[in-house]
């Protein structure tokens, strides 16, 4: 599941859900979510379904079968490396976003 971790982290953060909150909603430990995002382990099919339902995204996107992003963006024409860099960029933007007051 190449890039699964980047996709999971990006979609989770775009929904403003913490790792702990996602873990609680899908019935796994926070460590498991961290492990998925870092690419150390992969979720079971049952957990993947819960992740997709919770984050309102498709398993095709999360697994790299489809490049349709959940935010009305498209990666048509981009290489795998460009998609990976785009996901990392989206994570960086989200991390550095200043909360609106």
C-alpha positions as CSV (number, residue, x, y, z in Angstrom):
1,X,0.0,0.0,0.0
2,X,2.4,2.6,-1.3
3,X,1.7,6.1,0.0
4,X,-1.2,4.8,2.2
5,X,0.4,6.5,5.2
6,X,0.7,9.8,3.5
7,X,-2.9,9.6,2.2
8,X,-4.2,8.6,5.6
9,X,-2.4,11.4,7.4
10,X,-3.5,14.0,4.8
11,X,-7.1,13.0,4.8
12,X,-7.2,12.7,8.6
13,X,-5.7,16.2,9.1
14,X,-8.0,17.7,6.4
15,X,-10.9,16.5,8.5
16,X,-9.3,18.0,11.6
17,X,-9.2,14.6,13.4
18,X,-6.3,13.7,15.7
19,X,-4.7,10.3,15.6
20,X,-6.2,9.5,19.0
21,X,-9.7,10.5,17.8
22,X,-9.4,8.4,14.7
23,X,-8.1,5.5,16.7
24,X,-11.1,5.7,19.0
25,X,-13.6,5.9,16.2
26,X,-12.1,2.9,14.3
27,X,-11.4,0.7,17.4
28,X,-7.6,0.6,17.4
29,X,-4.8,2.1,19.5
30,X,-3.3,5.5,18.7
31,X,0.0,3.6,18.2
32,X,-1.7,1.6,15.4
33,X,-2.8,4.8,13.6
34,X,0.7,6.2,14.0
35,X,2.1,3.0,12.6
36,X,-0.2,3.1,9.6
37,X,0.8,6.7,8.8
38,X,4.5,5.9,9.1
39,X,4.1,2.9,6.8
40,X,5.3,0.4,9.4
41,X,2.1,-1.6,9.3
42,X,-1.1,-1.8,7.3
43,X,-4.6,-2.0,8.6
44,X,-6.8,-5.1,8.2
45,X,-9.6,-4.9,5.6
46,X,-12.1,-4.4,8.4
47,X,-10.1,-1.5,9.8
48,X,-9.6,0.0,6.3
49,X,-13.3,0.0,5.9
50,X,-13.8,1.8,9.2
51,X,-11.1,4.4,8.2
52,X,-12.8,5.1,4.9
53,X,-16.2,5.4,6.5
54,X,-14.9,7.7,9.3
55,X,-12.9,9.9,7.0
56,X,-15.6,9.8,4.2
57,X,-13.1,8.7,1.5
58,X,-12.9,5.8,-0.8
59,X,-10.7,2.7,-0.3
60,X,-9.7,3.0,-3.9
61,X,-8.1,6.4,-3.2
62,X,-6.5,5.2,0.0
63,X,-5.1,2.1,-1.6
64,X,-3.8,3.9,-4.7
65,X,-6.3,2.3,-7.1
66,X,-7.8,5.6,-7.9
67,X,-6.1,9.0,-8.0
68,X,-9.3,10.9,-7.2
69,X,-8.6,13.0,-4.2
70,X,-11.3,13.5,-1.6
71,X,-11.0,17.3,-2.0
72,X,-12.1,17.7,-5.6
73,X,-8.5,17.6,-6.7
74,X,-7.1,15.4,-9.4
75,X,-3.7,13.9,-9.9
76,X,-4.2,12.8,-13.6
77,X,-1.0,13.1,-15.4
78,X,1.2,13.1,-12.3
79,X,3.9,10.5,-11.7
80,X,3.8,8.4,-8.5
81,X,6.7,10.6,-7.2
82,X,4.7,13.8,-7.9
83,X,1.7,12.4,-6.1
84,X,3.8,11.5,-3.1
85,X,5.3,15.0,-3.1
86,X,1.9,16.6,-3.4
87,X,0.6,14.6,-0.4
88,X,3.6,15.6,1.6
89,X,3.1,19.2,0.7
90,X,-0.6,19.0,1.7
91,X,0.5,17.6,5.1
92,X,3.1,20.4,5.5
93,X,0.5,23.1,4.7
94,X,-1.9,21.6,7.2
95,X,0.7,21.4,9.9
96,X,1.7,25.0,9.4
97,X,-1.8,26.4,9.0
98,X,-2.5,29.2,11.6
99,X,-5.9,28.7,13.2
100,X,-8.5,31.4,12.3
101,X,-9.6,33.5,15.2
